[in-house]
Amino acid sequence: FSTGWPAVDDFYKVALGQMTVLGGIPNHGKSTFLDALMVNLVHAHGFKAAVYSPENHPLGIHAWHLVEKYIGKPMLPNKYGDRITEAEMADAGQWMQKHFKFLTPSEISVDGVLKAATAAWEAEAFDLLVLDPWNEFGDNRPQGIAETEHISMSLGRFRRWARQHDVHLFLVVHPRKLERDKDGNYPVPTAWDLAGSAHWRNKADNILTYWRDFSLEDGQAELHIQKVRFAHVGK
């Protein structure tokens, strides 16, 4: 399925039943990018999405950001005078109810998140599952299990879940601590830089990294496609 951006489609599209890991340095905009990608997929293909994003709480704030991307206007007043109207807000509210579910697992762990996702899918099937970010629930690992082993087992479970339910699962992951260059910029994180384990590189179907160059006046962002498992999806 097209991402909604032709330049991205040349290298990466979204296939149901797969898992994409999205990496990026905090505050570079990877969650905002993923919100925009979700909105594109929902708008173009009629997808439904389930979202667990603890960093975007309260949920009303996350809904606000999604609505702004759907309508293409800001929620708050601005100098350009193109704020979302009440009629557009009513339309957006119906669109949100039809296409989005926000998961609230009773246990903040891999088990808890997958149980919540399964219950939501059984109530009404959806096409996209967004988990953002891993460290908010993945750090809660069983006693006696090494971090790299926990990540490996968890990624295996996520990938099996995505295949069994024909859902595309997006998982956001922070990199380990990186060193700045002489200009004060961080390097583009690679798949090997994702915190905790090399299994991110091994087990994901696709790996994307979102990176912003703050040395440029406009803070230009770049999307790096670092792994695509299957040629029909991209390169």
BAFI-3210 file (N, C-alpha, C; in Angstrom, 3 decimals, decimal comma, padded with zeros to 6 digits):
// residues 235
n [1|2|3|4|5|6|7|8|9|10|11|12|13|14|15|16|17|18|19|20|21|22|23|24|25|26|27|28|29|30|31|32|33|34|35|36|37|38|39|40|41|42|43|44|45|46|47|48|49|50|51|52|53|54|55|56|57|58|59|60|61|62|63|64|65|66|67|68|69|70|71|72|73|74|75|76|77|78|79|80|81|82|83|84|85|86|87|88|89|90|91|92|93|94|95|96|97|98|99|100|101|102|103|104|105|106|107|108|109|110|111|112|113|114|115|116|117|118|119|120|121|122|123|124|125|126|127|128|129|130|131|132|133|134|135|136|137|138|139|140|141|142|143|144|145|146|147|148|149|150|151|152|153|154|155|156|157|158|159|160|161|162|163|164|165|166|167|168|169|170|171|172|173|174|175|176|177|178|179|180|181|182|183|184|185|186|187|188|189|190|191|192|193|194|195|196|197|198|199|200|201|202|203|204|205|206|207|208|209|210|211|212|213|214|215|216|217|218|219|220|221|222|223|224|225|226|227|228|229|230|231|232|233|234|235]
n.u [000,839|000,482|002,373|001,489|003,279|004,967|007,789|008,715|007,452|008,938|010,893|009,862|006,934|003,802|003,002|000,489|000,522|003,163|006,095|007,325|010,108|010,701|013,195|014,884|016,368|015,442|013,107|013,532|011,405|010,178|007,811|005,879|006,188|005,309|002,645|001,709|002,086|000,301|-002,154|-002,146|-002,340|-004,781|-006,506|-006,130|-006,576|-008,621|-008,048|-008,148|-006,884|-005,047|-003,715|-001,067|000,451|002,218|003,835|002,422|000,357|-001,912|-004,659|-006,276|-004,562|-003,023|-005,020|-005,703|-003,343|-003,469|-005,862|-005,229|-003,436|-005,090|-007,074|-005,438|-004,944|-004,136|-005,106|-005,161|-005,526|-003,849|-001,441|-002,038|-004,690|-006,045|-007,339|-008,758|-012,182|-015,438|-017,199|-015,425|-014,163|-016,207|-016,536|-014,001|-014,084|-015,943|-014,526|-012,276|-013,492|-014,366|-012,039|-009,906|-008,536|-007,638|-005,414|-005,522|-003,818|-004,092|-001,863|001,415|003,328|004,882|003,204|000,817|000,255|-000,080|-002,265|-004,242|-004,294|-005,159|-007,724|-008,962|-008,807|-010,364|-012,834|-013,296|-011,922|-008,736|-006,230|-003,721|-001,244|000,145|002,880|004,380|006,701|009,008|010,488|008,736|007,136|008,517|010,721|009,972|010,831|010,867|012,139|015,523|015,917|017,951|018,479|018,853|017,896|015,250|014,328|014,625|012,783|010,420|010,185|009,843|007,322|005,754|005,981|004,822|002,243|001,420|001,396|-000,494|-002,833|-003,020|-002,101|-000,358|002,369|003,766|006,642|008,178|011,465|014,050|017,441|020,642|022,822|024,281|027,188|027,774|028,750|031,373|029,901|027,808|025,748|023,941|024,862|023,254|021,219|021,876|020,523|021,914|022,412|020,190|018,755|019,769|019,899|021,119|019,131|017,044|017,790|017,911|015,372|013,238|010,929|011,082|013,117|013,179|014,676|014,298|015,540|016,853|018,369|019,698|021,490|020,843|018,865|016,111|015,849|015,832|014,396|015,140|014,322|015,467|015,674|016,488|016,335|014,654|012,776|011,482|011,384|009,138|008,061|009,877|013,099]
n.v [-001,194|002,237|004,808|007,346|009,253|009,766|009,821|008,336|005,900|004,795|003,423|002,192|000,600|-000,187|-003,258|-005,483|-007,658|-007,502|-006,218|-003,111|-001,415|001,682|003,932|006,567|009,622|011,142|013,844|014,437|014,021|011,579|010,346|012,186|011,984|009,318|009,546|011,123|009,321|007,278|008,701|009,223|006,552|005,703|007,584|007,199|004,462|003,583|002,341|001,000|001,852|000,877|002,194|002,450|004,675|005,826|008,102|010,102|010,880|013,104|011,279|012,951|014,924|013,519|012,772|015,320|016,046|014,164|014,894|017,465|016,779|015,329|017,201|019,240|021,713|023,954|023,488|025,566|029,188|031,252|033,319|033,173|032,737|030,358|028,432|025,320|024,799|024,759|023,062|021,463|020,281|018,715|016,860|015,698|014,515|012,429|010,965|010,197|008,509|006,445|005,343|005,056|003,507|003,753|002,113|000,893|-000,755|-003,013|-003,876|-002,743|-003,928|-006,252|-008,497|-007,355|-005,338|-006,815|-008,394|-006,425|-005,447|-007,723|-008,134|-005,765|-006,110|-008,409|-007,403|-005,513|-005,711|-004,383|-002,632|-001,515|-001,404|000,547|000,988|002,940|004,490|001,653|001,499|002,310|000,200|-002,131|-002,329|-003,595|-006,425|-010,038|-011,412|-012,467|-012,749|-011,791|-008,543|-008,495|-011,020|-010,814|-008,802|-010,147|-012,326|-010,862|-009,438|-011,578|-012,449|-010,185|-010,115|-012,568|-012,092|-009,988|-011,267|-013,317|-011,843|-010,310|-007,652|-004,548|-003,863|-001,220|-000,305|001,821|002,793|003,892|005,017|003,865|005,841|008,393|009,988|013,459|015,275|017,531|019,755|019,724|018,042|014,960|011,720|009,925|007,443|003,968|000,682|-000,953|000,664|000,847|000,693|-001,808|-004,338|-006,377|-007,670|-006,099|-005,405|-007,913|-009,149|-007,502|-006,786|-004,516|-001,594|001,719|004,942|008,074|011,283|014,476|017,405|019,707|021,683|023,046|025,785|025,351|022,994|020,499|017,304|013,797|010,660|007,491|004,489|001,523|-001,198|-003,592|-006,360|-007,815|-007,787|-006,902|-004,983|-002,895|-001,283]
n.w [000,000|-000,805|000,772|000,627|-000,043|-002,886|-003,262|-001,117|-001,616|-003,671|-002,378|-000,119|000,894|002,519|003,814|004,801|007,657|008,327|010,129|011,032|012,223|013,620|014,050|015,840|017,023|020,132|019,957|017,296|015,641|014,956|015,926|015,122|012,364|012,088|012,906|010,760|008,654|009,431|009,204|006,436|005,432|006,510|005,357|002,565|002,117|003,683|006,074|009,445|012,657|015,557|018,514|020,780|022,650|024,932|025,308|024,151|025,768|027,522|025,928|024,432|023,467|021,626|019,807|018,910|017,462|015,388|014,149|013,193|011,155|009,484|008,686|007,805|008,847|011,590|015,072|016,915|017,151|014,710|012,946|010,269|009,950|009,365|010,944|012,172|011,480|013,143|011,787|010,334|012,475|013,543|011,484|011,590|014,111|013,740|011,869|013,378|015,307|013,688|012,589|014,437|017,344|020,736|022,714|026,048|027,994|030,778|032,046|031,954|029,868|027,564|027,374|028,388|026,503|024,116|024,818|025,129|022,499|021,116|022,212|021,329|018,550|018,213|018,927|016,922|013,841|012,831|010,852|011,267|013,781|016,190|018,243|020,548|022,544|022,439|024,919|026,896|027,615|027,101|028,741|031,000|031,782|032,221|035,266|035,441|032,734|030,107|028,571|025,732|025,026|025,872|024,122|021,672|021,968|022,311|019,887|018,166|019,035|018,446|015,647|014,879|015,837|014,174|011,680|012,092|012,470|010,237|010,190|010,005|011,955|013,675|015,362|017,575|018,337|020,481|019,931|021,249|023,403|021,534|020,101|019,591|016,589|015,408|014,709|016,390|015,780|015,945|014,652|011,918|013,171|012,905|012,159|013,860|015,976|017,574|020,773|023,070|021,706|018,976|017,713|016,790|014,206|013,046|013,227|012,466|009,813|008,277|008,525|009,462|009,768|011,236|010,885|011,766|010,530|012,382|011,959|009,706|008,551|008,209|009,504|008,156|007,524|007,271|005,893|006,388|004,783|005,978|006,080|004,157|003,964|001,920|-001,628|-003,042|-001,470|-001,230|-001,308]
ca.u [000,000|001,222|002,496|000,955|004,395|005,596|009,246|008,928|006,970|009,995|011,793|009,169|005,478|003,311|002,336|-000,157|001,162|004,590|006,475|008,306|010,721|011,045|014,147|015,184|016,793|014,341|012,841|013,782|010,118|009,759|006,400|005,091|006,212|004,471|001,257|001,392|001,982|-000,980|-003,243|-002,112|-002,824|-006,215|-007,217|-006,042|-006,951|-009,734|-007,572|-008,404|-005,625|-005,033|-002,527|-000,636|001,535|002,266|004,484|001,471|-000,752|-003,228|-005,094|-006,838|-003,485|-002,670|-006,119|-005,525|-002,296|-003,958|-006,890|-004,549|-002,878|-006,218|-007,706|-004,421|-004,956|-003,867|-006,244|-005,121|-005,460|-002,512|-001,393|-002,503|-006,148|-006,592|-007,626|-009,828|-013,510|-016,291|-017,712|-014,316|-013,918|-017,263|-016,171|-012,815|-014,489|-016,534|-013,429|-011,489|-014,259|-014,480|-010,773|-008,849|-008,743|-006,488|-005,320|-005,183|-003,577|-004,146|-000,497|002,359|004,326|004,608|001,994|-000,344|-000,018|-000,611|-003,616|-005,129|-004,418|-005,968|-009,111|-009,475|-008,963|-011,506|-014,049|-013,431|-010,618|-008,058|-005,167|-002,448|-001,018|001,281|003,386|005,327|007,886|009,307|010,996|007,649|006,550|009,428|011,719|009,412|011,115|010,843|013,365|016,423|016,033|018,819|017,764|018,872|017,007|013,888|013,994|014,474|011,513|009,318|010,057|009,237|005,890|005,121|005,926|003,809|000,925|001,102|001,069|-001,733|-003,982|-002,919|-001,991|001,004|002,748|004,849|007,244|009,132|012,576|015,097|018,806|021,535|023,396|025,196|028,068|027,611|029,923|031,957|028,872|026,751|024,725|024,080|024,857|022,043|021,314|021,684|019,785|022,763|022,466|018,971|019,194|019,465|020,134|021,233|017,962|016,211|018,208|017,713|014,008|012,249|010,766|011,547|013,652|013,279|015,201|013,931|016,654|016,712|019,630|019,427|022,444|020,192|017,902|014,759|015,854|015,352|014,338|015,439|013,865|016,436|015,158|017,713|016,126|013,380|012,990|010,929|011,585|007,884|007,742|010,766|014,519]
ca.v [000,000|003,489|005,600|008,681|010,079|009,043|009,690|007,231|004,659|004,216|002,638|001,511|000,633|-000,857|-004,533|-006,050|-008,871|-007,271|-005,363|-002,072|-000,723|003,069|004,451|007,985|010,322|011,910|015,222|014,618|014,032|010,284|010,089|013,056|011,326|008,120|010,036|011,534|008,108|006,664|009,477|008,945|005,193|005,683|008,416|006,660|003,053|003,245|001,493|001,301|001,782|000,811|002,931|002,559|005,653|006,475|009,410|011,063|011,088|012,473|010,838|014,078|015,610|012,710|012,936|016,677|016,013|013,393|015,703|018,524|016,195|014,934|018,400|020,064|023,035|023,884|023,578|026,833|030,392|031,568|034,574|032,972|032,717|029,134|027,492|024,347|025,329|023,849|022,034|020,537|019,539|017,702|015,822|015,013|013,678|011,203|010,226|009,581|007,410|005,352|004,773|004,948|003,018|003,977|000,998|001,204|-002,064|-003,034|-004,152|-002,078|-004,929|-006,846|-009,302|-006,494|-004,638|-007,762|-008,770|-005,310|-005,402|-008,866|-007,858|-004,714|-006,684|-009,335|-006,590|-004,944|-005,876|-003,184|-002,911|-000,966|-001,346|001,428|000,911|004,054|003,764|000,376|001,551|002,578|-001,058|-003,247|-002,423|-004,445|-007,777|-011,043|-011,543|-013,519|-012,737|-010,717|-007,588|-008,887|-012,182|-010,292|-008,126|-011,176|-013,038|-009,920|-009,180|-012,776|-012,438|-009,117|-010,485|-013,622|-011,474|-009,223|-012,217|-014,026|-010,943|-009,560|-006,255|-004,008|-003,404|-000,242|-000,255|002,923|002,421|004,897|004,482|004,030|007,182|008,655|011,140|014,546|015,613|018,839|020,775|019,558|017,132|013,522|010,982|009,168|006,122|002,786|-000,389|-001,512|001,619|000,797|000,326|-003,058|-005,623|-006,457|-008,366|-005,159|-005,534|-009,267|-009,684|-006,618|-006,911|-003,257|-000,644|003,107|005,894|009,465|012,086|015,889|018,154|020,974|022,711|023,783|026,763|024,789|021,719|019,500|015,934|012,741|009,303|006,514|003,122|000,783|-002,620|-004,047|-007,802|-008,377|-006,873|-006,297|-003,885|-001,761|-001,571]
ca.w [000,000|-000,883|002,000|000,375|-000,498|-004,002|-003,081|-000,180|-002,234|-004,502|-001,539|000,985|001,000|003,725|003,565|005,981|008,146|008,547|011,250|010,741|013,355|013,318|015,010|015,728|018,225|020,720|019,500|015,866|014,958|014,421|016,251|014,251|011,053|012,122|012,898|009,391|007,857|009,791|008,609|005,001|005,172|006,829|004,390|001,207|001,979|004,573|007,162|010,856|013,394|017,022|018,917|022,174|022,591|026,245|025,249|023,601|026,695|027,484|024,606|023,701|022,765|020,458|018,850|018,380|016,440|014,240|013,485|012,445|009,939|008,639|008,124|007,151|009,467|013,039|015,986|017,645|016,307|014,211|012,188|008,897|009,965|008,759|012,025|011,930|011,775|013,915|010,874|010,074|013,712|013,651|010,513|012,091|015,236|013,189|011,225|014,442|015,908|012,719|012,138|015,448|018,704|021,607|023,649|027,442|028,628|032,241|032,505|031,066|029,513|026,255|027,543|028,548|025,245|023,145|025,254|024,789|021,042|020,696|022,592|020,435|017,212|018,231|018,974|015,572|013,202|012,347|009,885|011,727|015,224|016,459|019,615|020,545|022,101|023,071|026,288|027,845|028,103|026,880|029,805|032,053|031,329|033,287|036,056|035,002|031,277|029,634|027,721|024,326|024,886|026,005|022,866|020,643|022,178|022,109|018,456|017,593|019,351|017,671|014,225|014,750|016,025|012,961|010,606|012,407|012,402|008,983|010,621|009,969|013,289|013,748|016,692|017,665|019,211|020,630|019,834|022,401|023,451|020,436|020,294|018,624|015,794|015,707|014,489|017,380|015,286|016,130|013,386|011,618|013,813|012,070|012,829|014,908|017,088|018,381|022,117|023,756|021,061|017,517|017,179|016,031|012,810|012,545|013,252|011,848|008,363|007,700|009,503|009,021|010,738|010,963|011,393|011,413|010,518|013,065|011,531|008,628|009,079|008,233|010,230|007,193|008,023|006,310|006,200|005,899|004,725|006,291|005,809|003,605|003,838|000,684|-002,754|-003,524|-000,558|-001,458|-001,503]
c.u [000,876|001,236|001,836|002,016|005,110|007,094|009,580|008,547|008,013|010,871|011,073|007,671|005,068|002,536|001,729|000,522|002,652|004,808|007,561|008,792|011,133|011,951|014,363|015,550|015,619|014,314|013,231|012,499|009,623|008,296|005,476|005,044|005,268|002,990|000,832|001,233|000,669|-002,144|-003,295|-002,726|-004,325|-007,003|-007,258|-006,661|-008,095|-009,332|-008,152|-007,103|-005,877|-003,692|-002,298|000,607|001,603|002,900|003,537|000,252|-000,757|-003,709|-005,666|-005,792|-003,090|-003,757|-006,033|-004,505|-002,746|-004,987|-006,244|-003,969|-003,974|-006,835|-006,689|-004,407|-004,629|-005,142|-006,323|-005,104|-004,021|-002,592|-001,914|-004,027|-006,778|-006,835|-008,762|-011,172|-014,307|-016,833|-016,633|-014,021|-014,957|-016,974|-014,995|-013,151|-015,093|-015,460|-012,576|-012,209|-014,313|-013,158|-009,736|-009,364|-007,473|-006,475|-004,919|-004,975|-003,590|-002,772|000,471|003,533|004,001|003,340|000,752|-000,732|-000,630|-002,005|-004,613|-005,352|-005,306|-007,442|-009,730|-009,716|-010,156|-012,828|-014,343|-012,051|-010,054|-006,857|-003,780|-002,397|000,259|001,632|004,548|005,488|008,080|009,658|009,902|007,005|007,525|010,483|011,260|009,592|011,128|012,189|014,203|016,605|016,890|018,053|017,724|017,969|015,542|013,439|013,766|013,126|010,318|009,098|009,463|007,742|005,149|004,947|004,892|002,404|000,503|000,691|-000,259|-002,963|-003,996|-002,941|-000,550|001,301|003,936|005,340|008,325|010,185|013,580|016,469|019,520|022,099|024,448|026,017|027,816|028,906|030,388|030,965|027,717|025,626|025,000|024,162|023,501|022,146|021,113|020,868|020,584|022,836|021,224|019,266|018,811|019,868|020,321|020,011|016,985|016,510|017,816|016,240|012,947|012,139|011,323|012,086|013,792|013,922|014,832|014,949|016,525|018,057|019,383|020,458|021,885|019,103|016,500|014,700|015,378|015,437|014,610|014,863|014,840|015,794|016,365|017,570|014,741|013,546|012,585|010,952|010,291|007,463|008,616|012,198|015,350]
c.v [001,246|004,186|006,969|009,671|009,330|008,839|008,552|005,898|004,003|003,267|001,796|001,712|-000,223|-002,112|-005,049|-007,365|-008,729|-006,357|-004,389|-001,463|000,667|003,593|005,940|008,582|011,100|013,349|015,481|014,516|012,698|009,967|010,946|012,487|010,130|008,493|010,409|010,327|007,381|007,369|009,247|007,589|005,072|006,422|007,764|005,279|002,637|002,371|001,951|001,059|001,678|001,361|002,804|003,428|006,423|007,857|010,499|011,263|012,536|012,212|011,979|014,845|014,840|012,828|014,296|016,666|015,258|014,191|016,814|017,989|015,789|016,145|019,241|021,492|022,876|024,011|024,960|028,022|030,672|032,789|034,431|032,880|031,467|028,044|026,539|024,938|024,311|022,725|020,999|019,691|018,434|016,535|015,003|014,094|012,361|010,323|009,507|008,363|006,198|004,621|004,519|004,369|003,318|002,899|001,486|-000,121|-001,961|-003,289|-003,548|-003,014|-005,430|-007,687|-008,419|-005,804|-005,598|-008,255|-007,680|-005,234|-006,538|-008,632|-006,811|-005,269|-007,633|-008,581|-005,966|-004,958|-004,527|-003,607|-002,493|-001,012|-000,548|001,348|001,894|004,635|002,488|000,509|001,809|001,297|-002,225|-003,405|-003,321|-005,913|-008,750|-011,140|-012,702|-013,601|-011,546|-009,814|-008,033|-010,087|-011,745|-009,607|-009,140|-011,894|-012,121|-009,638|-010,387|-012,824|-011,370|-009,525|-011,580|-013,032|-010,731|-010,156|-012,904|-013,154|-010,103|-008,057|-005,796|-003,381|-002,453|-000,168|000,823|002,590|003,568|004,251|004,553|005,453|007,337|009,908|012,185|014,745|017,027|019,982|020,674|018,650|015,698|012,855|010,320|007,801|005,009|001,755|-000,983|-000,597|001,572|000,112|-001,094|-004,328|-005,472|-007,124|-007,417|-005,335|-006,888|-009,614|-008,784|-006,927|-005,676|-002,382|000,719|003,919|007,296|010,354|013,518|016,597|019,537|022,057|023,533|024,665|026,180|023,444|020,560|018,087|014,946|011,421|008,325|005,128|002,205|-000,731|-002,809|-005,522|-008,335|-007,349|-006,236|-005,124|-002,665|-002,203|-000,678]
c.w [000,000|000,468|001,858|-000,077|-001,622|-003,826|-002,120|-000,829|-003,121|-003,710|-000,484|000,850|002,199|003,340|004,860|006,351|008,359|009,745|010,804|012,049|012,882|014,411|014,812|017,073|018,799|020,206|018,047|015,046|014,447|014,735|015,403|012,842|011,027|012,176|011,480|008,474|008,150|009,117|007,104|004,679|005,429|005,751|003,010|001,065|002,895|005,737|008,498|011,616|014,892|017,486|020,418|022,185|023,903|026,223|024,752|024,504|027,175|026,058|023,777|022,913|021,514|019,387|018,153|017,239|015,191|013,444|012,662|011,129|008,964|007,945|007,346|007,647|010,956|013,865|016,633|016,680|015,890|013,307|010,760|008,803|009,391|009,799|011,624|012,351|012,591|013,029|010,562|011,298|013,891|012,700|011,027|013,262|014,768|012,551|012,269|015,027|014,984|012,529|013,228|016,761|019,497|022,682|025,038|028,189|030,141|032,843|031,491|030,800|028,120|026,323|027,584|027,258|024,228|023,534|024,897|023,286|020,538|021,009|021,667|019,037|017,147|018,293|017,617|014,928|012,736|011,512|010,354|013,242|015,448|017,942|019,731|021,946|022,902|024,548|027,317|028,369|028,000|027,958|030,955|031,651|032,503|033,995|035,531|033,496|030,861|028,665|026,264|024,066|024,963|024,712|021,758|020,767|021,887|020,629|017,741|017,837|018,545|016,209|013,989|014,877|014,767|011,826|010,856|012,211|011,133|009,255|010,404|011,321|013,173|015,187|016,702|018,715|019,267|020,425|021,174|022,370|022,351|020,725|019,206|017,818|016,133|015,514|015,477|016,956|015,721|014,760|013,154|012,287|012,782|012,845|013,977|016,131|017,975|019,704|022,500|023,064|019,558|016,897|016,488|014,539|012,245|012,335|012,623|010,360|007,654|008,830|008,840|010,137|010,295|011,656|010,903|011,542|011,101|012,719|010,374|009,199|009,186|008,945|009,383|007,758|006,896|006,817|005,563|005,948|004,846|006,143|005,216|003,290|002,459|-000,443|-003,230|-002,655|-000,839|-001,637|-000,587]
res [f|s|t|g|w|p|a|v|d|d|f|y|k|v|a|l|g|q|m|t|v|l|g|g|i|p|n|h|g|k|s|t|f|l|d|a|l|m|v|n|l|v|h|a|h|g|f|k|a|a|v|y|s|p|e|n|h|p|l|g|i|h|a|w|h|l|v|e|k|y|i|g|k|p|m|l|p|n|k|y|g|d|r|i|t|e|a|e|m|a|d|a|g|q|w|m|q|k|h|f|k|f|l|t|p|s|e|i|s|v|d|g|v|l|k|a|a|t|a|a|w|e|a|e|a|f|d|l|l|v|l|d|p|w|n|e|f|g|d|n|r|p|q|g|i|a|e|t|e|h|i|s|m|s|l|g|r|f|r|r|w|a|r|q|h|d|v|h|l|f|l|v|v|h|p|r|k|l|e|r|d|k|d|g|n|y|p|v|p|t|a|w|d|l|a|g|s|a|h|w|r|n|k|a|d|n|i|l|t|y|w|r|d|f|s|l|e|d|g|q|a|e|l|h|i|q|k|v|r|f|a|h|v|g|k]
***
